[in-house]
């Protein structure tokens, strides 16, 4: 029974350590040289930020945190199993309980160690990320791009009404007036004077030489009549 317990302990310890060995020992993100930074400057800053991040986690690595958490869980499970077996079945029950506690504690320790290692790695990455960003280098960030529109300037002029609110006027190009009604026009009212219309064959008055008479101007003065008595009228007048 003791040989089986030792073999189980060794096997479970190997499984715990192998499960924790997949966690990287360094920053888990990619950093690139910043604008205007040389590669030598980037290497110097990167080494400095690694030391800063390691100091923030007390110099421990993610693998060490996972292994320590797994071993603690296995030891605690073994002690609890041995105590429970001794209380229930004496010395033989203590051995069986210790083996069962080691097995259960190791399985629990694998999950606890993995979570402890990832938590420590996250703290290390945060410190490394802050250091490289503060030194002017490019680091990955999570988010999305938002395009900002320029602000709209307010105008003091009122906007014109929509086309549907403006009454439409008839187009002068295509507008044709309606024809007059048929028949003679109605006579004018009795109290309205209507000047006589000239006949169609009326001719304008002309001077003896066939010219239109000139209209007198404002400063025209007629000639004075001759002095003396006027001549007598003709006999046939």
C-alpha positions in Angstrom: 0.0 0.0 0.0 2.9 2.3 0.8 4.5 1.7 -2.6 1.2 2.5 -4.3 0.8 5.8 -2.3 4.4 6.8 -3.2 3.8 6.1 -6.9 0.5 8.0 -6.9 2.2 11.0 -5.2 5.0 11.1 -7.7 2.6 10.7 -10.6 0.3 13.4 -9.4 3.2 15.8 -8.7 4.6 15.3 -12.3 1.1 16.0 -13.7 0.8 19.2 -11.7 4.2 20.5 -12.7 3.7 19.5 -16.4 0.3 21.3 -16.5 1.8 24.5 -15.1 4.9 24.4 -17.4 2.8 25.8 -20.3 2.7 29.3 -18.8 5.3 31.6 -20.4 8.1 33.1 -18.2 7.9 36.7 -19.5 5.5 39.3 -20.9 2.5 37.7 -22.6 2.0 40.6 -25.1 3.9 42.1 -28.0 5.5 45.5 -27.8 7.0 47.5 -30.7 9.4 50.4 -30.8 7.8 53.7 -30.6 8.0 56.5 -33.1 11.5 58.0 -33.2 12.9 55.2 -31.0 15.9 53.1 -32.1 16.0 49.4 -31.7 18.9 49.7 -29.1 16.8 52.1 -27.1 13.8 49.6 -27.3 15.9 46.7 -26.0 17.2 48.8 -23.1 13.7 50.0 -22.2 12.3 46.5 -22.6 14.8 45.0 -20.2 14.1 47.7 -17.7 10.4 47.1 -17.9 10.9 43.4 -17.4 12.7 44.1 -14.2 9.9 46.5 -13.1 7.2 44.0 -13.8 9.1 41.3 -12.0 9.4 43.5 -8.9 5.6 44.1 -8.9 5.1 40.3 -8.5 7.9 39.9 -5.9 10.2 38.2 -8.4 8.0 35.1 -8.8 7.1 33.6 -12.1 3.7 32.2 -13.1 5.1 28.6 -13.1 6.3 29.0 -9.5 3.0 30.4 -8.4 1.1 27.5 -10.1 3.5 24.9 -8.6 3.3 26.3 -5.1 -0.5 26.4 -5.2 -0.7 22.8 -6.5 1.7 21.4 -3.8 -0.1 23.2 -1.1 -3.5 21.8 -2.2 -2.0 18.3 -2.4 -0.5 18.6 1.1 -3.7 19.9 2.6 -5.7 17.2 0.9 -3.4 14.4 2.1 -3.6 15.7 5.7 -7.3 16.0 5.6 -7.7 12.5 4.1 -5.3 10.9 6.6 -7.1 12.5 9.6 -10.5 11.4 8.3 -9.3 7.8 7.6 -7.7 7.5 11.1 -10.9 8.6 12.7 -13.0 6.2 10.7 -10.7 3.1 10.2 -7.7 3.3 12.4 -4.2 2.9 11.0 -5.3 1.1 7.8 -8.0 3.8 7.3 -5.4 6.5 7.7 -3.3 5.1 4.8 -6.3 4.8 2.5 -7.5 8.3 3.5 -4.1 9.8 2.9 -4.0 8.3 -0.5 -7.4 9.4 -1.4 -6.8 12.9 0.0 -3.5 13.1 -2.0 -5.4 12.2 -5.2 -8.3 14.6 -4.6 -6.0 17.4 -3.3 -3.7 17.0 -6.4 -6.6 17.3 -8.8 -7.9 20.3 -7.0 -4.4 21.7 -6.9 -4.0 21.5 -10.7 -7.0 23.8 -11.2 -6.0 26.1 -8.4 -2.4 26.3 -9.6 -3.4 27.1 -13.1 -5.6 30.0 -11.9 -2.9 31.3 -9.6 -0.4 31.2 -12.5 -2.7 33.1 -14.8 -3.5 35.7 -12.2 0.2 36.3 -11.5 0.9 36.5 -15.3 -1.9 39.1 -15.7 -0.3 41.3 -13.0 3.1 41.0 -14.6 1.6 41.9 -18.0 -0.2 45.0 -16.6 3.0 46.3 -15.1 5.0 45.6 -18.3 2.3 47.3 -20.4 2.3 50.4 -18.2 6.1 50.7 -18.2 6.5 50.3 -22.0 3.7 52.8 -22.7 5.2 55.4 -20.4 8.5 55.1 -22.2 6.9 56.0 -25.5 6.7 52.5 -27.1 3.7 51.0 -28.9 1.7 48.4 -27.0 -1.6 46.6 -27.9 -4.8 48.1 -26.5 -8.4 46.9 -26.6 -11.1 49.1 -28.0 -12.7 50.2 -31.2 -12.2 53.2 -33.5 -14.7 56.0 -33.5 -14.8 58.5 -36.3 -15.7 62.0 -35.0 -17.6 64.3 -37.2 -16.8 68.0 -37.3 -19.2 70.2 -35.3 -22.0 71.8 -37.3 -21.9 75.6 -37.2 -25.1 77.3 -36.3 -26.3 79.9 -38.7 -28.4 83.0 -37.8 -30.4 82.6 -41.1 -33.6 80.6 -41.0 -33.7 77.6 -43.2 -36.0 77.8 -46.2 -39.3 75.8 -45.9 -39.5 72.5 -47.6 -40.7 72.4 -51.2 -44.1 71.0 -50.2 -44.9 74.1 -48.1 -44.2 76.7 -50.9 -47.3 77.2 -53.2 -46.5 76.5 -56.8 -46.9 79.4 -59.3 -48.0 78.8 -62.8 -45.2 78.8 -65.3 -45.2 81.8 -67.8 -43.8 79.7 -70.5 -46.6 77.1 -70.6 -49.5 79.3 -69.4 -52.1 80.1 -72.0 -54.9 82.5 -71.1 -58.5 81.2 -71.7 -60.3 82.5 -74.8 -63.0 85.2 -74.4 -66.6 84.1 -74.3 -68.6 83.9 -77.5 -71.1 86.6 -78.6 -71.2 90.4 -78.2 -69.9 91.9 -74.9 -72.6 93.1 -72.5 -73.6 96.9 -72.7 -72.1 99.2 -70.1 -74.1 100.4 -67.1 -76.4 103.5 -67.7 -74.4 105.8 -65.5 -71.1 105.2 -67.4 -70.2 107.6 -70.3 -68.9 105.8 -73.3 -67.1 108.0 -75.8 -68.2 107.6 -79.5 -65.9 105.4 -81.4 -64.3 106.7 -84.6 -65.5 105.1 -87.9 -63.1 102.6 -89.4 -62.7 104.8 -92.6 -61.9 108.0 -90.7 -58.8 109.7 -92.0 -56.5 112.0 -89.9 -56.7 115.7 -90.6 -53.8 116.9 -92.7 -52.4 120.3 -93.6 -52.8 121.6 -97.2 -49.3 120.4 -98.0 -50.3 116.8 -96.8 -48.5 116.8 -93.5 -49.9 116.1 -90.0 -50.6 119.3 -88.1 -48.1 120.2 -85.4 -49.4 120.4 -81.9 -48.8 123.8 -80.2 -46.3 123.8 -77.5 -46.7 125.3 -74.1 -45.1 128.7 -75.0 -47.0 129.1 -78.4 -48.8 132.4 -78.7 -51.3 133.0 -81.5 -50.7 136.1 -83.8 -52.5 139.4 -83.0 -55.5 140.3 -85.3 -54.9 143.2 -87.6 -55.9 146.7 -86.3 -59.1 148.3 -87.5 -62.5 147.0 -88.3 -62.8 143.6 -89.7 -63.8 143.3 -93.4 -67.5 142.8 -94.1 -68.6 139.2 -94.8 -69.1 138.1 -98.4 -72.5 138.6 -99.9 -73.4 134.9 -100.1 -72.5 134.2 -96.5 
